[in-house]
Amino acid sequence: MFKQLKNIILGQNKISKLCRIQNLCMLSIELSNTDIQTFEQGLLALKGIETITEFNVGKPASTDRPVIDRSYSYCLLTVFADAKGHDVYQTHPLHLKFLENCKTMWEKDS
């Protein structure tokens, strides 16, 4: 479903203890506009999960440079105060609803 990358962010000469998860969503090319809207609404609804301290959704940069990875459709970055916050997210009803409603929309599991 998603390519997950756990990032350690350096700041002020110390390693952040925040839990950062980056999901790269690779959607099926056969989706209708309605399907894409459903996916986007489901993705944006995840912001309502109370343990998320930072939330960002975007598409690949439109610049055409070799260092830009444009192989994904959407990027979801969620930040949690700690791993326990991420654990809550994984079983949260909004996350489970998103998975149930959108699990057929991505083309590969990575």
Summary of the structure (lengths in Angstrom):
residues: 110
radius of gyration: 14.7
end to end distance: 6.0
largest distance: 46.9
contacts: 273
relative contact order: 0.27
helix: 32%
strand: 30%
